Amino acid sequence: MKPEHKKYEYLIVGAGLFGATAAYRLRQQGRRALVVDRRTHTGGNIRCENEDGINVHRYGAHIFHTSNRRVWEFVNSLVEFRSFINSPIANFHGRLYNLPFNMNTFHALWGVTTPGQARAEIERQRLEAGIGEPSNLEEQAIALVGTDIYRTLVEGYTEKQWGRPCRELPPEIIRRLPVRFTFDNNYFNDTYQGIPAGGYNRLTDALLEGTEVRLGCDFIEHRAELEELSEKTLYTGEIDRFYDYRFGHLEYRSLRFESRRLEEENFQGVAVMNFTDRETPYTRIIEHKHFEGAKTPHTVITYEYPQAWTPGMEPYYPINDARNTAIYEKYRDAASHDGRTVFGGRLAEYRYYDMHQVIERALDIEL
Ligand SMILES: Cc1cc2nc3c(=O)[nH]c(=O)nc-3n(C[C@H](O)[C@H](O)[C@H](O)COP(=O)(O)OP(=O)(O)OC[C@H]3O[C@@H](n4cnc5c(N)ncnc54)[C@H](O)[C@@H]3O)c2cc1C
C-alpha cells in the first residue's frame, strides 16, 4: 500500500509516558496515530491501581519532580498536581534517619548540632580512611562521605540493589553522594514536585484522549500487519528485541513487588521507607496513601525486592556497564539507519530516565 493510503501515519509501540506524550503531540497536530501496548493497561510503569480510595503505584513509587518549567507547565495543563515533597526515612536495624543526608541525619548519627561540627566529623572520617584513587564503590563512597554514613546508609542498600558486595562494584556507580548542611529533608533539589491529583492514570488518560489504543497487542508478534497499517513507527520497547537480539541481550536489574492491604489507618507514617541494612531482604516499603493524603481506614503497603533479571522478566534498571554499552551502541547504530522507525523512551534508549526527562524527550523528538 502506498504511504498516503495507509490508515495511520504513526504506529506508536508502547502506551507508557513516552508513547502517550508523542500520541498527544500528533493528535494536537491533527495527525493519525495508533498506539499499541502488549500490556493490558496504558501508562507503562506509571500505572496506578485504585484500591478502595488509595492509588497504588503498581510498578514502584513514582514522584514527579522537575526543574524544567516547560515540562511542569505541560503536565499541569493536562491534570491538577497535588503538592508532595518526598522525604524518605532510612531504617537501619530499626534506627531511623532522615534522607537525603542532612543535618537531621548527622544529628541522629553523631549528636552534632551545627553544620561546622557535621563537616568536621565527615572530614575526620574521610581523612582517617586515607583513600587515594577509589578502586571500587565502597572506597568511592567512603572517600565522599566518610565511614559512618557509608556503613549505615549506603552499603547494605546498594548491595541489595545490585546483588553484589560494594567492594566488587565499580566506583562510577556513585559519582556524587550529596550532603546538605541544613535541616532540609526534601529528597529532590528540583523546583517543582508533586503527584497528579487522582493518580497517574489521569495524566495518561489525558495524553491518550482521542487516540486509538489497542491493548494486549505485542508489536513483535503482529509486526507485519501493524506496519502495513502505518507509514512510520515510534518504538518505545526494548531495542534488542526489536532487532531479534542480533547483537546479544541487553541486561537489566529487576524488582519484585509484594503488596498488602492492612486494616489499619497508618502503617509507617511516611510514603517511602528505605531499609539500609543488609539483613532486611527488601530495599523499601512504600505506603501509597501518603502520596495523596488518602483518608481511608485501611492502608496498602508494597515491599520492594531487588532481583536478578533473566530474559522474560520485567526489565527495570539498565546496567550501563562496558559490555552492555558496547552492545547498545550496535543497536543504536542500526536504529540510526532505520528509515521507518524512530526510537524513544527508557527501553528503546536503554537508559534510566525520570518521568520529566521522558516527557521532555517525547516533546522534542522529531516526528
Ligand atoms: C521502580 C521505579 C521507580 C521509579 N520512580 C520514579 C520517580 O519517582 N520519579 C520519576 O520521575 N521517574 C521514576 N521512574 C522512571 C519512570 O518509570 C520512567 O521515566 C517512565 O515510566 C518511562 O516511560 P517509558 O514510556 O519510556 O517506558 P514504559 O513506562 O516502560 O513504557 C513502555 C511501554 O511499552 C510497552 N511495550 C514494550 N515493548 C512492546 C511491544 N513489543 N509491543 C507492545 N508494547 C510494548 C510496554 O508494555 C510499556 O507499557 C521509576 C522507574 C522505576 C523502575
The ligand as an ORCA input file, in Angstrom:
! r2SCAN-3c Opt
* xyz 0 1
  C      10.903      1.330     40.380
  C      10.908      2.607     39.610
  C      10.604      3.787     40.246
  C      10.610      4.992     39.526
  N      10.327      6.131     40.202
  C      10.339      7.306     39.536
  C      10.090      8.521     40.230
  O       9.855      8.554     41.438
  N      10.117      9.682     39.504
  C      10.363      9.709     38.159
  O      10.374     10.801     37.558
  N      10.591      8.565     37.472
  C      10.589      7.362     38.130
  N      10.827      6.195     37.441
  C      11.028      6.261     35.973
  C       9.704      6.173     35.175
  O       9.059      4.961     35.448
  C      10.037      6.280     33.677
  O      10.677      7.502     33.389
  C       8.837      6.184     32.728
  O       7.804      5.381     33.200
  C       9.327      5.660     31.386
  O       8.325      5.743     30.403
  P       8.521      4.977     29.004
  O       7.332      5.271     28.187
  O       9.868      5.283     28.446
  O       8.608      3.433     29.397
  P       7.480      2.386     29.981
  O       6.680      3.033     31.044
  O       8.217      1.171     30.287
  O       6.545      2.176     28.704
  C       6.911      1.353     27.632
  C       5.684      0.579     27.220
  O       5.959     -0.127     26.010
  C       5.304     -1.365     26.053
  N       5.972     -2.273     25.110
  C       7.276     -2.648     25.118
  N       7.531     -3.469     24.094
  C       6.364     -3.623     23.424
  C       5.986     -4.371     22.277
  N       6.868     -5.129     21.608
  N       4.711     -4.315     21.846
  C       3.789     -3.552     22.529
  N       4.103     -2.838     23.617
  C       5.369     -2.865     24.065
  C       5.433     -1.788     27.494
  O       4.441     -2.756     27.847
  C       5.255     -0.466     28.233
  O       3.914     -0.253     28.627
  C      10.891      4.991     38.135
  C      11.201      3.790     37.494
  C      11.230      2.614     38.220
  C      11.615      1.343     37.524
*
